[in-house]
Amino acid sequence: MEIVFLGTGGGRFNLLKQIRATGGFRINSKSANIHIDPGPGALLHSLHLKQNLHNLDAVIVTHYHVDHVNDAELLVEAMSGSTLKKGGILIGSKYTLEGDTRGDRGVSLYHQNLVEQSYVGNWGEKKKIKTKKGEFEIEFIKTKHDEKSCFGFKLWIEGVVIGYTSDTEYYDGIGESYRGCDYLILNCLKPVYDQYKGHMATADVIKIVSIAKPKLAILSHMGMKMIPVADNEAKKIEEETGMACVAAKDEQVFGTASDKFL
């Protein structure tokens, strides 16, 4: 099992500058290959890192903001044999798949019709997903974000538990939701609070990691102010919580035999 980061950048300013890529991350395992939050560049960075697009089993889109969903339709086309046959699994927020109150949606109905299975992720639900090669289980976790149907998740695969907060503010109970994770990927946009809501700063991550106690906390989705200090912030989190913490880099891989953490 491995986690491959196709991009660790977040925020509107980084999105347009691409100081850090915005392609999300991919989980590769014997049971399933899953791409999570394929924002702009997911396709190109997958090709650059020689990730086989046609052996994807699932695409997960936690919410329909462009930095999380932009390349999702391209990956759906790859899962469906370049649209020649139904294939793969699509999991998305309600707004991503069904649309918001204005009718906007992140993945077109045409592309949704190309997959074999599709699921809306609702907070508190737990689903066992069967693939052609095996299965994985996913639990959808509440977020506090301006995309109201956005979700985080815990995912069980190959005996490993992977947590992902997606974009969210801190709220009471979020730390408890992520207990039991081997890897916990936290979208930490900024080192300190500012006027913009909907995302976490380092202090929020410290509170979550202190409660969740993952074997390894991984920072991602970092904004312009976070990127230059990310390693120092990860060290601060590790010192405050006593739990191992790293700031992911673009193209970094976790979970292989060379991973010193697990």
The 8 nearest C-alpha neighbors of each residue, nearest first, counted from 0:
[[1, 28, 27, 254, 255, 157, 2, 26],
 [0, 2, 254, 27, 253, 255, 26, 3],
 [1, 3, 26, 253, 252, 25, 254, 27],
 [2, 4, 252, 25, 24, 251, 5, 1],
 [5, 3, 24, 250, 6, 251, 249, 23],
 [6, 4, 22, 24, 23, 250, 44, 249],
 [5, 7, 20, 21, 22, 249, 23, 4],
 [6, 8, 220, 219, 249, 19, 20, 21],
 [7, 9, 220, 19, 221, 21, 20, 6],
 [10, 8, 220, 221, 222, 13, 188, 14],
 [11, 9, 222, 13, 12, 14, 188, 221],
 [10, 12, 14, 13, 15, 9, 222, 66],
 [11, 13, 14, 15, 10, 16, 223, 222],
 [14, 12, 16, 17, 15, 11, 10, 18],
 [13, 15, 11, 17, 12, 16, 10, 9],
 [14, 16, 13, 12, 17, 11, 18, 10],
 [15, 17, 13, 18, 14, 12, 19, 11],
 [18, 16, 19, 13, 14, 20, 15, 21],
 [19, 17, 16, 13, 20, 8, 14, 223],
 [18, 20, 8, 17, 7, 6, 21, 13],
 [19, 21, 6, 17, 8, 7, 22, 18],
 [22, 20, 6, 8, 38, 39, 23, 7],
 [41, 21, 23, 6, 38, 5, 37, 40],
 [24, 22, 37, 36, 6, 5, 21, 35],
 [25, 23, 4, 5, 35, 3, 34, 22],
 [24, 26, 34, 3, 33, 2, 35, 27],
 [27, 25, 2, 33, 32, 1, 3, 34],
 [28, 26, 32, 1, 0, 25, 31, 2],
 [27, 29, 0, 31, 30, 32, 26, 1],
 [28, 30, 31, 132, 27, 0, 133, 157],
 [31, 29, 133, 132, 28, 134, 157, 135],
 [32, 30, 28, 56, 29, 33, 27, 132],
 [31, 33, 27, 55, 56, 26, 28, 57],
 [32, 34, 57, 26, 25, 58, 56, 55],
 [35, 33, 25, 58, 24, 59, 26, 57],
 [34, 36, 59, 24, 23, 37, 58, 25],
 [35, 37, 67, 60, 23, 68, 38, 59],
 [38, 36, 23, 22, 41, 70, 67, 68],
 [37, 39, 67, 66, 69, 22, 68, 21],
 [40, 38, 69, 21, 22, 41, 70, 66],
 [39, 41, 22, 43, 42, 44, 21, 38],
 [22, 42, 40, 37, 44, 43, 39, 38],
 [41, 43, 45, 40, 44, 46, 70, 73],
 [42, 44, 46, 40, 45, 41, 47, 22],
 [43, 45, 47, 46, 41, 42, 5, 40],
 [46, 44, 50, 42, 48, 43, 47, 41],
 [45, 47, 49, 43, 44, 48, 50, 42],
 [48, 46, 44, 45, 49, 43, 50, 42],
 [47, 49, 45, 46, 50, 44, 250, 5],
 [50, 48, 46, 47, 45, 51, 44, 52],
 [49, 51, 45, 48, 46, 52, 47, 44],
 [52, 50, 53, 54, 49, 55, 46, 45],
 [53, 51, 54, 55, 77, 50, 74, 78],
 [52, 54, 77, 78, 51, 55, 80, 79],
 [55, 53, 52, 51, 56, 78, 32, 77],
 [54, 56, 32, 53, 52, 78, 57, 33],
 [55, 57, 87, 32, 31, 33, 88, 54],
 [58, 56, 88, 33, 87, 89, 55, 34],
 [57, 59, 34, 89, 33, 35, 90, 88],
 [58, 60, 90, 35, 91, 89, 36, 34],
 [61, 59, 91, 36, 62, 35, 68, 90],
 [60, 62, 150, 149, 92, 91, 59, 36],
 [63, 61, 149, 92, 60, 64, 95, 146],
 [62, 64, 105, 95, 68, 65, 67, 94],
 [65, 63, 67, 66, 62, 68, 105, 146],
 [64, 66, 69, 68, 67, 63, 38, 39],
 [67, 65, 38, 64, 68, 39, 69, 21],
 [68, 66, 38, 36, 65, 37, 64, 69],
 [67, 69, 38, 65, 71, 37, 63, 70],
 [68, 70, 38, 65, 39, 71, 67, 66],
 [71, 69, 73, 37, 38, 72, 68, 39],
 [72, 70, 74, 68, 73, 37, 69, 75],
 [71, 73, 75, 74, 70, 110, 76, 106],
 [74, 72, 76, 70, 75, 71, 77, 42],
 [73, 75, 77, 71, 76, 72, 78, 70],
 [76, 74, 72, 78, 77, 73, 79, 71],
 [75, 77, 81, 73, 79, 82, 74, 78],
 [76, 78, 74, 81, 53, 75, 79, 80],
 [79, 77, 75, 53, 86, 87, 76, 80],
 [78, 80, 86, 82, 85, 76, 84, 77],
 [81, 79, 82, 83, 77, 78, 84, 76],
 [80, 82, 76, 77, 79, 83, 78, 84],
 [83, 81, 79, 76, 80, 84, 113, 85],
 [82, 84, 80, 81, 79, 85, 113, 76],
 [85, 83, 79, 82, 80, 86, 113, 81],
 [86, 84, 113, 114, 79, 115, 83, 87],
 [87, 85, 79, 114, 115, 78, 84, 113],
 [86, 88, 56, 114, 78, 57, 115, 79],
 [87, 89, 57, 116, 117, 114, 115, 56],
 [90, 88, 117, 58, 57, 59, 116, 118],
 [91, 89, 59, 118, 117, 119, 60, 58],
 [92, 90, 60, 119, 61, 95, 59, 120],
 [91, 93, 95, 62, 120, 94, 61, 119],
 [92, 94, 97, 95, 96, 119, 148, 91],
 [93, 95, 98, 99, 97, 92, 104, 96],
 [96, 94, 105, 63, 104, 92, 93, 91],
 [95, 97, 93, 94, 98, 106, 91, 104],
 [98, 96, 93, 94, 95, 104, 99, 102],
 [99, 97, 104, 94, 102, 103, 96, 95],
 [98, 100, 94, 102, 101, 103, 104, 97],
 [99, 101, 102, 98, 103, 94, 104, 97],
 [102, 100, 99, 103, 98, 104, 94, 97],
 [101, 103, 98, 99, 100, 104, 97, 94],
 [102, 104, 98, 99, 101, 105, 94, 100],
 [105, 103, 98, 95, 94, 106, 96, 97],
 [104, 106, 95, 63, 68, 96, 107, 94],
 [107, 105, 104, 95, 96, 72, 110, 108],
 [106, 108, 109, 110, 111, 105, 104, 96],
 [109, 107, 111, 110, 112, 106, 96, 97],
 [108, 110, 107, 112, 111, 113, 106, 72],
 [111, 109, 113, 112, 107, 108, 72, 106],
 [110, 112, 108, 113, 109, 114, 107, 106],
 [111, 113, 110, 109, 114, 108, 85, 115],
 [114, 112, 85, 110, 111, 79, 82, 86],
 [115, 113, 86, 85, 87, 116, 112, 88],
 [114, 116, 86, 85, 87, 88, 113, 117],
 [117, 115, 88, 114, 89, 87, 118, 86],
 [116, 118, 89, 90, 88, 114, 115, 119],
 [119, 117, 90, 120, 89, 91, 116, 88],
 [118, 120, 91, 92, 93, 90, 121, 96],
 [119, 121, 92, 91, 139, 118, 90, 122],
 [122, 120, 124, 139, 119, 123, 92, 150],
 [123, 121, 139, 140, 141, 124, 120, 150],
 [122, 124, 139, 140, 121, 125, 138, 141],
 [125, 123, 122, 139, 138, 121, 126, 120],
 [124, 126, 138, 137, 139, 123, 127, 136],
 [127, 125, 137, 136, 128, 138, 124, 135],
 [126, 128, 136, 135, 137, 129, 125, 134],
 [129, 127, 135, 134, 136, 126, 130, 137],
 [128, 130, 134, 133, 127, 135, 131, 132],
 [131, 129, 133, 132, 134, 128, 31, 56],
 [130, 132, 133, 129, 56, 134, 30, 31],
 [133, 131, 30, 130, 31, 29, 134, 129],
 [134, 132, 30, 130, 131, 129, 31, 135],
 [133, 135, 129, 130, 128, 30, 31, 136],
 [136, 134, 156, 128, 155, 127, 129, 137],
 [135, 137, 127, 155, 126, 154, 128, 156],
 [136, 138, 154, 126, 125, 153, 155, 127],
 [137, 139, 125, 153, 152, 124, 126, 140],
 [140, 138, 152, 122, 123, 124, 151, 120],
 [141, 139, 151, 122, 152, 150, 123, 138],
 [140, 142, 122, 150, 151, 139, 143, 123],
 [143, 141, 167, 150, 144, 149, 151, 140],
 [142, 144, 167, 168, 197, 141, 145, 147],
 [143, 145, 197, 167, 146, 142, 147, 166],
 [144, 146, 147, 197, 143, 149, 196, 167],
 [147, 145, 144, 149, 148, 62, 63, 64],
 [146, 148, 145, 149, 144, 143, 142, 94],
 [147, 149, 92, 93, 146, 94, 150, 62],
 [150, 148, 62, 61, 146, 147, 92, 142],
 [151, 149, 61, 141, 142, 140, 139, 148],
 [152, 150, 164, 140, 165, 163, 139, 141],
 [153, 151, 139, 140, 138, 163, 162, 154],
 [152, 154, 162, 138, 161, 137, 163, 160],
 [153, 155, 137, 161, 160, 136, 162, 152],
 [154, 156, 160, 136, 135, 159, 137, 161],
 [157, 155, 135, 159, 158, 154, 160, 136],
 [156, 158, 159, 30, 155, 0, 28, 29],
 [157, 159, 156, 155, 160, 0, 181, 135],
 [160, 158, 156, 157, 155, 181, 161, 180],
 [159, 161, 155, 180, 181, 154, 156, 162],
 [162, 160, 182, 154, 153, 180, 183, 181],
 [161, 163, 153, 183, 152, 180, 184, 182],
 [162, 164, 184, 152, 151, 165, 183, 185],
 [165, 163, 151, 185, 186, 166, 184, 152],
 [164, 166, 151, 163, 186, 167, 61, 150],
 [167, 165, 198, 186, 164, 144, 197, 142],
 [168, 166, 143, 198, 144, 142, 197, 199],
 [167, 169, 198, 197, 199, 143, 170, 144],
 [168, 170, 203, 199, 167, 173, 171, 143],
 [171, 169, 173, 172, 168, 143, 142, 174],
 [170, 172, 173, 169, 174, 175, 207, 206],
 [173, 171, 175, 174, 170, 176, 169, 207],
 [172, 174, 176, 175, 171, 170, 207, 177],
 [173, 175, 207, 211, 210, 176, 172, 177],
 [174, 176, 172, 177, 178, 173, 211, 210],
 [177, 175, 173, 174, 178, 172, 140, 211],
 [178, 176, 211, 175, 174, 180, 179, 162],
 [177, 179, 211, 175, 180, 176, 212, 213],
 [178, 180, 177, 213, 181, 211, 160, 212],
 [181, 179, 160, 213, 182, 161, 178, 162],
 [180, 182, 214, 160, 213, 161, 215, 159],
 [183, 181, 161, 215, 180, 216, 213, 162],
 [182, 184, 162, 216, 163, 161, 180, 217],
 [185, 183, 217, 163, 218, 162, 216, 182],
 [186, 184, 218, 164, 187, 163, 219, 217],
 [185, 187, 220, 219, 165, 166, 218, 188],
 [188, 186, 199, 200, 221, 189, 185, 220],
 [187, 189, 221, 222, 220, 199, 186, 200],
 [188, 190, 200, 225, 191, 187, 224, 222],
 [189, 191, 201, 200, 225, 224, 232, 192],
 [192, 190, 200, 189, 201, 193, 202, 199],
 [193, 191, 200, 194, 189, 190, 195, 199],
 [192, 194, 195, 191, 196, 189, 200, 190],
 [193, 195, 196, 192, 197, 191, 198, 189],
 [196, 194, 193, 197, 198, 192, 199, 189],
 [197, 195, 198, 194, 168, 193, 144, 199],
 [196, 198, 144, 168, 167, 145, 143, 166],
 [199, 197, 168, 167, 166, 196, 188, 200],
 [200, 198, 187, 168, 203, 188, 167, 169],
 [199, 201, 189, 190, 191, 203, 202, 187],
 [200, 202, 190, 204, 203, 205, 191, 187],
 [203, 201, 205, 204, 200, 206, 191, 190],
 [204, 202, 206, 205, 201, 200, 199, 169],
 [203, 205, 207, 201, 206, 202, 208, 200],
 [204, 206, 202, 208, 203, 207, 236, 209],
 [205, 207, 203, 209, 204, 208, 202, 210],
 [208, 206, 174, 204, 210, 209, 205, 211],
 [207, 209, 211, 212, 205, 210, 206, 204],
 [210, 208, 240, 206, 207, 212, 211, 205],
 [209, 211, 174, 208, 207, 212, 175, 206],
 [212, 210, 178, 208, 174, 177, 175, 213],
 [211, 213, 208, 210, 209, 178, 242, 214],
 [214, 212, 180, 215, 181, 211, 182, 183],
 [213, 215, 181, 182, 212, 243, 180, 242],
 [214, 216, 182, 243, 213, 244, 181, 183],
 [215, 217, 244, 183, 182, 184, 213, 243],
 [218, 216, 184, 245, 246, 244, 183, 185],
 [219, 217, 246, 185, 247, 184, 186, 187],
 [218, 220, 7, 186, 221, 247, 185, 187],
 [221, 219, 9, 8, 7, 186, 188, 187],
 [220, 222, 188, 8, 9, 219, 225, 187],
 [223, 221, 188, 9, 10, 225, 224, 189],
 [222, 224, 225, 226, 13, 221, 12, 10],
 [225, 223, 222, 226, 189, 227, 190, 228],
 [226, 224, 189, 222, 190, 229, 228, 223],
 [225, 227, 229, 223, 228, 224, 221, 222],
 [228, 226, 225, 229, 224, 223, 230, 231],
 [229, 227, 231, 225, 226, 230, 232, 224],
 [230, 228, 232, 226, 231, 225, 246, 227],
 [231, 229, 233, 232, 246, 228, 234, 245],
 [230, 232, 234, 228, 233, 229, 235, 236],
 [231, 233, 235, 229, 234, 230, 228, 236],
 [234, 232, 236, 230, 245, 235, 231, 244],
 [233, 235, 237, 231, 232, 236, 238, 230],
 [236, 234, 232, 238, 233, 237, 239, 231],
 [237, 235, 233, 239, 234, 238, 205, 240],
 [236, 238, 234, 242, 241, 244, 240, 235],
 [237, 239, 235, 236, 241, 240, 234, 242],
 [238, 240, 236, 237, 241, 235, 205, 209],
 [241, 239, 209, 242, 237, 238, 236, 205],
 [240, 242, 237, 238, 239, 243, 236, 209],
 [243, 241, 237, 240, 244, 212, 215, 214],
 [244, 242, 215, 237, 216, 214, 241, 245],
 [243, 245, 216, 237, 233, 215, 217, 242],
 [246, 244, 217, 233, 247, 218, 216, 230],
 [245, 247, 218, 217, 230, 233, 229, 219],
 [248, 246, 218, 219, 245, 217, 251, 7],
 [249, 247, 251, 250, 7, 246, 4, 6],
 [248, 250, 6, 251, 7, 4, 5, 20],
 [249, 251, 4, 5, 248, 3, 252, 6],
 [252, 250, 248, 249, 4, 3, 247, 253],
 [251, 253, 3, 2, 4, 250, 1, 254],
 [254, 252, 2, 1, 255, 258, 3, 251],
 [253, 255, 1, 258, 0, 2, 256, 252],
 [256, 254, 257, 258, 1, 253, 0, 252],
 [255, 257, 258, 254, 259, 261, 253, 1],
 [256, 258, 255, 259, 254, 253, 260, 261],
 [259, 257, 255, 254, 256, 260, 253, 261],
 [260, 258, 261, 257, 256, 254, 255, 253],
 [259, 261, 258, 215, 214, 243, 254, 253],
 [260, 259, 258, 254, 214, 181, 215, 256]]
